Each structure stands twice: as structure tokens, then as C-alpha cells.
Amino acid sequence: MSEPSDAEQTRDRRELPEAAVRDHLANERTMLAWQRTALGVIAIGFLVDRFALEGGGTTVTGSILGIIIVLLGAAVSIMGVYRFMRTEREIDTHTYRPALLAHLALTAAIVAGAVALVMFLLSTLD
């Protein structure tokens, strides 16, 4: 079976029932929430790197942890776009299934980051 042409896809999108339009708009809002979350995680990583000061200079541990958190934020952004594109396709083909593994992996990464941050904070207590 061949892929639909751009004209067919445009026509199909114009003929979407109201419920499908709501599904696509909800998917877009979810993608934007992923992006806001990614920006927040990146900001926290930046703050960890910049404000983990010891004796007037940034600690190596703080910098490494900050960079890891910034990279985690970038991964969250990529995951959000991937989920958006996958869900768009699944809505159109009526094959949508929740991505439990993606949510479990993100939760595990956040918990691991939180534990690492707590350990760092405890190690810098005077």
C-alpha cells in the first residue's frame, strides 16, 4: 500500500471530525508541556552548575551534575517531539497506545537525577 500524497493528507486533515481535531490539539498541548518541562530541567541543570560554588569557584562535581541535568533536559525535549510525532501518526491511523516504557524511563531518570542532586547537596554541607 502506497503512502498518501501531500494533497491527500491535506484533504484528509481538512475533513477531520471534530473529535479528531480535539485529539490533535490535545497532542499538541502535551508536546508543549514536554518542552516546558525540558526547559525547566535545563534551567535547573544550569543553576546547579553555576551556583554549586565552593571557595569562590565552581566545584567539578557540581559542574558535572549540572551538565548531566542539562543533557537530561535535552533528552526530555527530544522525547517530547518523538512522542508528538508518533501520537500524531497513531491518531490518524486509529492505532494509539500509551507509551508506558517511555513514561517509566523518564520517571527513572528524574528519580536518579534527584538522588544524585541530594547526594551532591549533602556532600557540600559544612
Short mmCIF file of the C-alpha atoms (twelve columns), coordinates in Angstrom:
data_MODEL
# 
_entry.id   MODEL 
# 
loop_
_atom_site.group_PDB 
_atom_site.id 
_atom_site.type_symbol 
_atom_site.label_atom_id 
_atom_site.label_alt_id 
_atom_site.label_comp_id 
_atom_site.label_asym_id 
_atom_site.label_seq_id 
_atom_site.Cartn_x 
_atom_site.Cartn_y 
_atom_site.Cartn_z 
_atom_site.pdbx_PDB_model_num 
ATOM 1   C CA . MET A 1   0.000   0.000  0.000  1 
ATOM 2   C CA . SER A 2   1.475   3.351  -1.028 1 
ATOM 3   C CA . GLU A 3   1.808   6.389  1.186  1 
ATOM 4   C CA . PRO A 4   -0.846  9.092  0.672  1 
ATOM 5   C CA . SER A 5   0.296   12.129 -1.283 1 
ATOM 6   C CA . ASP A 6   0.647   15.561 0.349  1 
ATOM 7   C CA . ALA A 7   -2.596  16.685 -1.316 1 
ATOM 8   C CA . GLU A 8   -4.450  13.639 0.046  1 
ATOM 9   C CA . GLN A 9   -3.056  14.229 3.554  1 
ATOM 10  C CA . THR A 10  -4.091  17.902 3.409  1 
ATOM 11  C CA . ARG A 11  -7.584  16.967 2.213  1 
ATOM 12  C CA . ASP A 12  -7.855  14.273 4.915  1 
ATOM 13  C CA . ARG A 13  -6.864  16.768 7.623  1 
ATOM 14  C CA . ARG A 14  -9.485  19.282 6.399  1 
ATOM 15  C CA . GLU A 15  -12.126 16.570 6.658  1 
ATOM 16  C CA . LEU A 16  -11.241 15.518 10.207 1 
ATOM 17  C CA . PRO A 17  -14.215 15.154 12.512 1 
ATOM 18  C CA . GLU A 18  -14.356 17.477 15.497 1 
ATOM 19  C CA . ALA A 19  -13.243 14.733 17.915 1 
ATOM 20  C CA . ALA A 20  -10.101 14.078 15.869 1 
ATOM 21  C CA . VAL A 21  -9.291  17.787 15.837 1 
ATOM 22  C CA . ARG A 22  -9.578  17.816 19.638 1 
ATOM 23  C CA . ASP A 23  -7.259  14.800 19.815 1 
ATOM 24  C CA . HIS A 24  -4.636  16.545 17.674 1 
ATOM 25  C CA . LEU A 25  -4.906  19.765 19.692 1 
ATOM 26  C CA . ALA A 26  -4.543  17.822 22.943 1 
ATOM 27  C CA . ASN A 27  -1.482  16.090 21.490 1 
ATOM 28  C CA . GLU A 28  -0.003  19.487 20.628 1 
ATOM 29  C CA . ARG A 29  -0.621  20.785 24.168 1 
ATOM 30  C CA . THR A 30  1.067   17.677 25.542 1 
ATOM 31  C CA . MET A 31  4.104   18.267 23.320 1 
ATOM 32  C CA . LEU A 32  4.303   21.858 24.551 1 
ATOM 33  C CA . ALA A 33  4.158   20.584 28.147 1 
ATOM 34  C CA . TRP A 34  7.117   18.274 27.377 1 
ATOM 35  C CA . GLN A 35  9.020   21.294 26.017 1 
ATOM 36  C CA . ARG A 36  8.238   23.418 29.105 1 
ATOM 37  C CA . THR A 37  9.389   20.550 31.305 1 
ATOM 38  C CA . ALA A 38  12.598  20.237 29.270 1 
ATOM 39  C CA . LEU A 39  13.300  23.960 29.661 1 
ATOM 40  C CA . GLY A 40  12.743  23.692 33.410 1 
ATOM 41  C CA . VAL A 41  15.127  20.750 33.700 1 
ATOM 42  C CA . ILE A 42  17.740  22.592 31.623 1 
ATOM 43  C CA . ALA A 43  17.375  25.665 33.850 1 
ATOM 44  C CA . ILE A 44  17.854  23.546 36.977 1 
ATOM 45  C CA . GLY A 45  20.988  21.995 35.447 1 
ATOM 46  C CA . PHE A 46  22.329  25.457 34.670 1 
ATOM 47  C CA . LEU A 47  21.648  26.614 38.230 1 
ATOM 48  C CA . VAL A 48  23.294  23.536 39.716 1 
ATOM 49  C CA . ASP A 49  26.382  24.196 37.598 1 
ATOM 50  C CA . ARG A 50  26.579  27.931 38.324 1 
ATOM 51  C CA . PHE A 51  25.614  28.011 41.993 1 
ATOM 52  C CA . ALA A 52  27.472  24.953 43.243 1 
ATOM 53  C CA . LEU A 53  30.240  27.207 44.495 1 
ATOM 54  C CA . GLU A 54  32.943  26.251 46.900 1 
ATOM 55  C CA . GLY A 55  35.680  28.713 47.815 1 
ATOM 56  C CA . GLY A 56  34.790  31.125 45.015 1 
ATOM 57  C CA . GLY A 57  34.985  28.571 42.183 1 
ATOM 58  C CA . THR A 58  32.612  26.032 40.686 1 
ATOM 59  C CA . THR A 59  33.158  22.527 42.014 1 
ATOM 60  C CA . VAL A 60  33.889  19.816 39.470 1 
ATOM 61  C CA . THR A 61  31.132  17.636 40.922 1 
ATOM 62  C CA . GLY A 62  28.616  20.489 40.651 1 
ATOM 63  C CA . SER A 63  29.618  21.178 37.066 1 
ATOM 64  C CA . ILE A 64  29.376  17.531 36.056 1 
ATOM 65  C CA . LEU A 65  25.994  17.146 37.771 1 
ATOM 66  C CA . GLY A 66  24.753  20.364 36.152 1 
ATOM 67  C CA . ILE A 67  25.836  19.194 32.708 1 
ATOM 68  C CA . ILE A 68  24.144  15.819 33.228 1 
ATOM 69  C CA . ILE A 69  20.901  17.561 34.231 1 
ATOM 70  C CA . VAL A 70  21.097  19.851 31.172 1 
ATOM 71  C CA . LEU A 71  21.577  16.784 28.960 1 
ATOM 72  C CA . LEU A 72  18.593  15.155 30.668 1 
ATOM 73  C CA . GLY A 73  16.558  18.251 29.757 1 
ATOM 74  C CA . ALA A 74  17.644  17.913 26.136 1 
ATOM 75  C CA . ALA A 75  16.613  14.243 26.208 1 
ATOM 76  C CA . VAL A 76  13.193  15.231 27.597 1 
ATOM 77  C CA . SER A 77  12.759  17.664 24.700 1 
ATOM 78  C CA . ILE A 78  13.675  15.005 22.136 1 
ATOM 79  C CA . MET A 79  11.358  12.501 23.818 1 
ATOM 80  C CA . GLY A 80  8.518   15.044 23.677 1 
ATOM 81  C CA . VAL A 81  8.927   15.623 19.947 1 
ATOM 82  C CA . TYR A 82  9.213   11.889 19.292 1 
ATOM 83  C CA . ARG A 83  6.043   11.210 21.302 1 
ATOM 84  C CA . PHE A 84  4.225   14.042 19.488 1 
ATOM 85  C CA . MET A 85  5.091   12.703 16.045 1 
ATOM 86  C CA . ARG A 86  4.293   9.104  16.996 1 
ATOM 87  C CA . THR A 87  0.967   10.070 18.550 1 
ATOM 88  C CA . GLU A 88  0.036   12.200 15.516 1 
ATOM 89  C CA . ARG A 89  0.528   9.162  13.283 1 
ATOM 90  C CA . GLU A 90  -1.335  6.864  15.673 1 
ATOM 91  C CA . ILE A 91  -4.302  9.251  15.962 1 
ATOM 92  C CA . ASP A 92  -4.557  9.401  12.168 1 
ATOM 93  C CA . THR A 93  -4.352  5.611  11.802 1 
ATOM 94  C CA . HIS A 94  -6.515  4.864  14.884 1 
ATOM 95  C CA . THR A 95  -3.745  2.759  16.453 1 
ATOM 96  C CA . TYR A 96  -2.921  4.861  19.547 1 
ATOM 97  C CA . ARG A 97  -1.426  3.049  22.529 1 
ATOM 98  C CA . PRO A 98  0.065   4.749  25.613 1 
ATOM 99  C CA . ALA A 99  3.860   4.578  25.835 1 
ATOM 100 C CA . LEU A 100 4.335   3.084  29.281 1 
ATOM 101 C CA . LEU A 101 8.034   2.358  28.766 1 
ATOM 102 C CA . ALA A 102 8.770   5.991  27.851 1 
ATOM 103 C CA . HIS A 103 6.998   7.226  30.970 1 
ATOM 104 C CA . LEU A 104 8.773   4.699  33.181 1 
ATOM 105 C CA . ALA A 105 12.168  5.622  31.689 1 
ATOM 106 C CA . LEU A 106 11.529  9.330  32.206 1 
ATOM 107 C CA . THR A 107 10.435  8.731  35.793 1 
ATOM 108 C CA . ALA A 108 13.542  6.627  36.468 1 
ATOM 109 C CA . ALA A 109 15.780  9.356  35.026 1 
ATOM 110 C CA . ILE A 110 14.121  12.040 37.145 1 
ATOM 111 C CA . VAL A 111 14.405  9.947  40.308 1 
ATOM 112 C CA . ALA A 112 18.067  9.162  39.555 1 
ATOM 113 C CA . GLY A 113 18.733  12.863 38.965 1 
ATOM 114 C CA . ALA A 114 17.001  13.784 42.208 1 
ATOM 115 C CA . VAL A 115 19.030  11.222 44.168 1 
ATOM 116 C CA . ALA A 116 22.273  12.472 42.575 1 
ATOM 117 C CA . LEU A 117 21.342  16.067 43.403 1 
ATOM 118 C CA . VAL A 118 20.529  15.178 47.029 1 
ATOM 119 C CA . MET A 119 23.832  13.317 47.358 1 
ATOM 120 C CA . PHE A 120 25.672  16.327 45.930 1 
ATOM 121 C CA . LEU A 121 23.885  18.718 48.272 1 
ATOM 122 C CA . LEU A 122 24.658  16.511 51.278 1 
ATOM 123 C CA . SER A 123 28.316  16.290 50.276 1 
ATOM 124 C CA . THR A 124 28.627  20.097 50.199 1 
ATOM 125 C CA . LEU A 125 27.237  20.673 53.699 1 
ATOM 126 C CA . ASP A 126 29.650  22.370 56.036 1 
# 
